Amino acid sequence: MPVTILIGAQWGDEGKGRFVDWLAGSAQVVARYSGGDNAGHTVAVGQKVYKLHLIPSGVLHSEVVSIMGNGMVINPVNLVKEMDYLAGEGINITPETLRISTRAHVITPGHIALDKAREAQLGAGAIGTTLRGIGPAYFDKTGRTGIRMGDLLDVEVFADTMTAALERSNAQLAQMGAELVDVPAAVQAYVDAADRLRPFIQDTTLYINQRLQEGARVVSEGAQGTLLDVDHGTYPFVTSSSPTSGGALTGLGFGPTHVDRVIGVAKAFSTRVGGGPMPTEQQNEIGARLRGTGENFWDEYGTTTGRARRCGWLDVVMLRYAAMVNGFTELALTKLDVLSGFETLQLAVGYDVDGQHVTTPPSTTYQLARAVPIYETLHGWEADLTGVRSWGDLPVEARQYVSRISELLELPIRMLSVGPERTQLIQVS
């Protein structure tokens, strides 16, 4: 059973990329199974910081094959830009090291324009999308009118299909009073991108199953987080895909009997971008302190959007739910170092919802919006953790904080991060 699935346990932005990078050191394949360039994974290696939006984080290991799976939606123009960015950083990408599924769907300029127009129409009720065309692309996928990456293999068919798709989008944009897409220019840009990408496109479902039969270790990389799942998240304030463990199976095309580890990744506190309820949000000095100033890439500002994240105390109720939905075998905790200097720390261990004490989140968003956290208070610590590399060297209060989370979740916490750099990790025995 050689598959490890890595899942965001909160509302995304948990720091999954750096754990994928760490796990890739002992893997042969790293495969991304959902989302598009609405995701942002940041990996720091020494003094170098790599910001990835589409390509799996395993690309930083030259011996690892990276797969962009069928569950993804891909903007070909932005993918070429990301490949050029990595080439400029000395990361050589070839058709042997990066393989793109023929079944992944294409994000068009029409999808992006529709995303922006729909969010503008919603006004104060906007979902808070990244405006990258993700939702409209998945809408066309499920509506069976989408374009797939395999269509790029025949340039004439692709150009005709793109033209027809953009004309459909323009008809909708005209009805909304929005600016139309320049069809000829857009088609030419995508045809040029197709010329670059064609050698990378293949049947990745067949490839990944062949590698699994050979005994290769595969790391499945998710985007966003469990609480943004279209089925299990805080709907409608969600993404349009399934960033849960079930999404890894459908988004890559292998069976559950191959999986032996499901690792949830969570921050040591809670953050969220965009609209929707967040019970432990701190709209005060605590939230500002957790967020940081934005001067460092490690601060709480989106890799993709640059938007400030909403911050608050760790929500164990939501984490417990994420563990249940995904079947976590263990948890990895990031940004423990950010909590240094707090005199006390709070863990949300339950909610009061309309006078009722619950330890699982309400299943409707309007009820969750009324949830009042019930907190447990723990002692904080003063010490700077960024130089710590072993469990025993952590302050006793930090170990108590981690151990209490593990106890509440009934789940082992195997890894901790105490800084952004690749080596700032602690393995917990």
Secondary structure as the mmCIF struct_conf table of DSSP 4:
data_model
#
loop_
_struct_conf.conf_type_id
_struct_conf.id
_struct_conf.beg_label_comp_id
_struct_conf.beg_label_asym_id
_struct_conf.beg_label_seq_id
_struct_conf.end_label_comp_id
_struct_conf.end_label_asym_id
_struct_conf.end_label_seq_id
STRN STRN1 VAL A 3 GLY A 8
BEND BEND1 GLN A 10 GLY A 12
BEND BEND2 GLU A 14 GLU A 14
HELX_RH_AL_P HELX_RH_AL_P1 LYS A 16 ALA A 24
TURN_TY1_P TURN_TY1_P1 GLY A 25 SER A 26
BEND BEND3 GLN A 28 GLN A 28
STRN STRN2 VAL A 29 ARG A 32
BEND BEND4 SER A 34 SER A 34
STRN STRN3 GLY A 35 GLY A 35
TURN_TY1_P TURN_TY1_P2 ASP A 37 ASN A 38
STRN STRN4 HIS A 41 VAL A 45
TURN_TY1_P TURN_TY1_P3 GLY A 46 GLN A 47
STRN STRN5 LYS A 48 LEU A 52
BEND BEND5 HIS A 53 ILE A 55
HELX_RH_3T_P HELX_RH_3T_P1 SER A 57 LEU A 60
BEND BEND6 HIS A 61 HIS A 61
TURN_TY1_P TURN_TY1_P4 SER A 62 GLU A 63
BEND BEND7 VAL A 64 VAL A 64
STRN STRN6 VAL A 65 MET A 68
TURN_TY1_P TURN_TY1_P5 ASN A 70 GLY A 71
STRN STRN7 MET A 72 MET A 72
STRN STRN8 VAL A 73 ILE A 74
HELX_RH_AL_P HELX_RH_AL_P2 PRO A 76 GLY A 88
TURN_TY1_P TURN_TY1_P6 GLU A 89 GLY A 90
TURN_TY1_P TURN_TY1_P7 PRO A 95 THR A 97
STRN STRN9 LEU A 98 SER A 101
TURN_TY1_P TURN_TY1_P8 THR A 102 ARG A 103
BEND BEND8 ALA A 104 ALA A 104
STRN STRN10 HIS A 105 VAL A 106
HELX_LH_PP_P HELX_LH_PP_P1 ILE A 107 THR A 108
HELX_RH_AL_P HELX_RH_AL_P3 PRO A 109 LEU A 122
HELX_RH_3T_P HELX_RH_3T_P2 GLY A 123 GLY A 125
BEND BEND9 LEU A 131 GLY A 133
HELX_RH_AL_P HELX_RH_AL_P4 ILE A 134 THR A 142
TURN_TY1_P TURN_TY1_P9 GLY A 143 ARG A 144
STRN STRN11 ARG A 148 ARG A 148
HELX_RH_3T_P HELX_RH_3T_P3 MET A 149 LEU A 153
BEND BEND10 ASP A 154 ASP A 154
HELX_RH_AL_P HELX_RH_AL_P5 VAL A 155 MET A 176
TURN_TY1_P TURN_TY1_P10 GLY A 177 GLY A 177
HELX_LH_PP_P HELX_LH_PP_P2 ALA A 178 VAL A 181
HELX_RH_AL_P HELX_RH_AL_P6 VAL A 183 LEU A 197
HELX_RH_3T_P HELX_RH_3T_P4 ARG A 198 PHE A 200
STRN STRN12 ILE A 201 GLN A 202
HELX_RH_AL_P HELX_RH_AL_P7 THR A 204 GLN A 213
TURN_TY1_P TURN_TY1_P11 GLU A 214 GLY A 215
STRN STRN13 VAL A 218 GLU A 221
HELX_LH_PP_P HELX_LH_PP_P3 GLY A 222 GLY A 222
BEND BEND11 GLN A 224 GLN A 224
HELX_RH_3T_P HELX_RH_3T_P5 THR A 226 LEU A 228
TURN_TY1_P TURN_TY1_P12 VAL A 230 HIS A 232
BEND BEND12 GLY A 233 THR A 234
TURN_TY1_P TURN_TY1_P13 TYR A 235 PRO A 236
BEND BEND13 PHE A 237 VAL A 238
BEND BEND14 SER A 240 SER A 241
BEND BEND15 THR A 244 THR A 244
HELX_RH_AL_P HELX_RH_AL_P8 SER A 245 LEU A 252
TURN_TY1_P TURN_TY1_P14 GLY A 253 GLY A 253
HELX_RH_3T_P HELX_RH_3T_P6 PRO A 256 HIS A 258
STRN STRN14 VAL A 259 LYS A 267
BEND BEND16 ALA A 268 PHE A 269
STRN STRN15 SER A 270 ARG A 272
BEND BEND17 GLY A 274 GLY A 276
TURN_TY1_P TURN_TY1_P15 PRO A 279 THR A 280
STRN STRN16 GLU A 281 GLU A 281
BEND BEND18 ASN A 284 ASN A 284
HELX_RH_AL_P HELX_RH_AL_P9 GLU A 285 ARG A 291
BEND BEND19 GLY A 294 ASN A 296
TURN_TY1_P TURN_TY1_P16 PHE A 297 TRP A 298
BEND BEND20 ASP A 299 GLU A 300
STRN STRN17 TYR A 301 TYR A 301
TURN_TY1_P TURN_TY1_P17 THR A 303 THR A 305
HELX_LH_PP_P HELX_LH_PP_P4 ARG A 307 ARG A 307
STRN STRN18 ALA A 308 ALA A 308
HELX_LH_PP_P HELX_LH_PP_P5 ARG A 309 ARG A 309
STRN STRN19 ARG A 310 GLY A 312
BEND BEND21 TRP A 313 TRP A 313
STRN STRN20 LEU A 314 ASP A 315
HELX_RH_AL_P HELX_RH_AL_P10 VAL A 316 ASN A 326
TURN_TY1_P TURN_TY1_P18 GLY A 327 GLY A 327
BEND BEND22 THR A 329 THR A 329
STRN STRN21 GLU A 330 THR A 334
HELX_RH_3T_P HELX_RH_3T_P7 LEU A 336 LEU A 339
TURN_TY1_P TURN_TY1_P19 SER A 340 GLY A 341
BEND BEND23 GLU A 343 GLU A 343
STRN STRN22 THR A 344 VAL A 353
TURN_TY1_P TURN_TY1_P20 ASP A 354 GLY A 355
STRN STRN23 GLN A 356 VAL A 358
BEND BEND24 THR A 359 THR A 360
BEND BEND25 SER A 363 THR A 364
HELX_RH_AL_P HELX_RH_AL_P11 THR A 365 LEU A 368
TURN_TY1_P TURN_TY1_P21 ALA A 369 ARG A 370
STRN STRN24 VAL A 372 HIS A 379
BEND BEND26 ALA A 383 ALA A 383
TURN_TY1_P TURN_TY1_P22 THR A 386 GLY A 387
BEND BEND27 SER A 390 SER A 390
HELX_RH_3T_P HELX_RH_3T_P8 TRP A 391 ASP A 393
BEND BEND28 LEU A 394 LEU A 394
HELX_RH_AL_P HELX_RH_AL_P12 VAL A 396 LEU A 409
TURN_TY1_P TURN_TY1_P23 GLU A 410 GLU A 410
STRN STRN25 ILE A 413 SER A 417
BEND BEND29 VAL A 418 PRO A 420
STRN STRN26 GLU A 421 GLU A 421
TURN_TY1_P TURN_TY1_P24 ARG A 422 THR A 423
STRN STRN27 LEU A 425 GLN A 427
#
